[in-house]
Amino acid sequence: MPESKLRVLAVVGSMHIDSVTRVVVNHAAAQLRAAGCEVDMLDLNQESLSLYNPDTAYHHPGFAALQARVAGADVFLLGTPDYHGCMSGALKNFLDHFWHEFAGKLFTTLVASHEKGLTVTDQLRTVARQCYAWSLPYGVAFADKTDVKEGQIVSEGLRQRLAMLVRDVRIYGELLATQRRTDLAGTDASFMARLRK
């Protein structure tokens, strides 16, 4: 029986209508689809998510459907603008809603920033680590007007970095997804043991 396609949840964490983050996430998603991945787009400007409140968050209409989408993903492609050296509030709010659903899966980051997005990338790696997820050892940062203009990627350097990211997501995402399934089905000591049913 053939393995199922690698499932990627691509999250646009920008609320800006003319977002360069959205342009780059959409480009990466199209390339991942072309590479044979199944990509689900979650644009937080189009699909609202209530502000996280642990007392009520899991009872909102539509939450169960979103939780199923997150649980079904093998990889999270996380796009965000750099706001004062931090990820966007919209993306942080999305991340606050989940934990178990991230464990053992791959995070990869796309950051719109004129400052290389290093602190934002580090924050997203910290979230991954706290949630027992993996992250690529690099993120892709890009700048408005330098790399993206009028809704188009104009930088060859950015195109090359995205091609590398797509390749690495496909290769390492598949390796981690396969091992995650094995660990969940097995009995060996593993950090995934707590999620076994």
ZIWO-V254628 format. One record per residue. SS is DSSP state (hx for helix, st for strand, lp for the rest). OMEGA is omega in radians with two decimals (NA if undefined). D_LAST is the distance of its C-alpha to the last C-alpha in Angstrom with 1 decimal. Layout:
ss = <SS,SS>
omega = <OMEGA,OMEGA>
d_last = <D_LAST,D_LAST>
This chain:
ss = <lp,lp,lp,lp,lp,lp,st,st,st,st,st,st,lp,lp,lp,lp,lp,lp,lp,hx,hx,hx,hx,hx,hx,hx,hx,hx,hx,hx,hx,hx,hx,hx,lp,lp,lp,st,st,st,st,st,st,lp,lp,lp,lp,lp,lp,lp,lp,lp,lp,lp,lp,lp,hx,hx,hx,lp,lp,lp,hx,hx,hx,hx,hx,hx,hx,hx,hx,hx,lp,lp,st,st,st,st,st,st,st,lp,st,lp,lp,st,lp,lp,hx,hx,hx,hx,hx,hx,hx,hx,lp,lp,lp,hx,hx,hx,lp,lp,lp,st,st,st,st,st,st,st,lp,lp,lp,lp,lp,hx,hx,hx,hx,hx,hx,hx,hx,hx,hx,hx,hx,hx,lp,lp,lp,st,st,lp,lp,lp,lp,st,st,st,lp,st,lp,lp,lp,st,st,lp,lp,st,st,lp,lp,hx,hx,hx,hx,hx,hx,hx,hx,hx,hx,hx,hx,hx,hx,hx,hx,hx,hx,hx,hx,hx,hx,hx,hx,hx,hx,hx,hx,hx,hx,lp,lp,lp,lp,lp,hx,hx,hx,hx,hx,lp,lp>
omega = <-3.11,3.09,3.09,3.11,3.02,-3.08,-3.10,2.97,-3.13,-3.04,3.04,-3.07,3.11,3.09,-3.09,-3.10,-3.13,-3.01,3.01,3.05,-3.14,3.13,-3.07,3.09,3.11,3.10,-3.14,3.12,3.11,3.12,3.09,3.07,3.14,3.12,3.05,3.12,2.99,-3.06,3.06,-3.14,3.02,3.12,-3.04,3.01,-3.12,-3.13,-3.05,3.12,-3.09,3.09,-3.04,3.02,-3.06,3.14,-3.02,-2.95,-3.00,-3.11,-3.14,3.07,3.11,-3.09,-3.11,3.12,3.11,3.12,3.11,3.10,3.14,-3.14,-3.10,-3.10,3.01,-3.05,3.05,3.06,-2.96,3.13,-3.13,2.90,3.04,3.10,3.12,3.12,-3.11,3.00,3.12,3.07,-3.14,-3.14,3.12,3.12,3.08,-3.10,-3.13,-3.06,-2.98,3.03,-3.13,-3.08,-3.13,-2.98,3.08,-3.09,-3.05,3.00,2.99,-2.92,3.04,-3.01,3.04,-3.03,2.99,-3.11,3.12,3.04,-3.03,-3.12,3.10,3.10,3.11,3.11,-3.13,3.05,3.09,3.07,3.12,-3.10,-3.14,-3.12,3.12,3.07,3.07,3.00,3.02,-3.11,3.09,3.00,3.08,3.09,-3.11,-3.07,3.03,3.09,3.06,-3.10,-3.10,3.10,3.04,3.06,-3.11,3.00,-3.08,-3.10,3.09,3.10,3.10,3.10,-3.13,3.11,3.12,3.08,3.09,-3.14,3.14,3.11,-3.08,3.06,-3.12,-3.08,-3.07,3.06,3.13,3.11,-3.12,3.13,3.12,-3.14,3.11,3.12,3.12,-3.12,3.13,-3.11,-3.03,3.13,3.13,3.01,-3.08,3.07,3.09,-3.07,-3.10,-3.13,3.12,-3.14,NA>
d_last = <23.4,24.1,21.6,21.0,23.1,22.2,21.4,23.3,23.5,27.1,27.9,31.5,31.9,35.6,37.2,40.5,41.9,43.5,40.7,41.0,37.3,36.6,39.1,37.4,33.8,35.0,36.8,33.8,31.7,34.4,34.6,30.8,31.1,34.1,32.2,29.7,26.9,25.5,26.5,25.7,28.3,27.7,31.2,31.0,34.7,33.9,30.6,31.0,28.3,29.2,29.9,26.8,26.9,23.8,25.1,25.4,23.8,20.7,23.0,25.4,26.1,24.5,21.9,18.9,20.5,21.0,17.4,16.3,19.0,17.9,14.2,15.7,18.1,18.2,21.3,23.0,26.8,28.1,31.8,33.7,37.3,38.4,39.6,41.5,39.3,36.0,33.6,34.3,33.2,31.6,29.3,28.6,27.8,25.3,23.6,23.6,21.3,18.2,16.4,12.7,13.7,16.2,14.4,15.2,17.5,21.3,23.8,27.3,30.2,33.4,35.8,39.1,41.3,44.9,43.8,41.4,38.3,37.5,36.5,34.3,32.6,32.1,30.6,28.0,27.2,26.8,24.3,22.3,22.5,21.5,18.4,17.5,18.8,21.6,25.0,27.9,30.7,33.0,33.3,35.9,38.4,41.2,44.1,45.7,49.0,48.7,45.7,45.2,48.2,48.6,45.0,45.3,44.3,47.6,46.8,46.5,44.8,42.0,41.6,41.3,38.7,36.7,37.0,35.7,32.8,31.9,32.2,30.0,27.3,27.2,27.4,25.1,22.7,22.2,21.9,19.3,17.3,17.4,16.4,13.5,12.2,13.1,11.6,8.0,8.7,10.7,11.2,14.0,14.6,13.9,13.9,10.7,8.9,8.5,6.4,3.8,0.0>
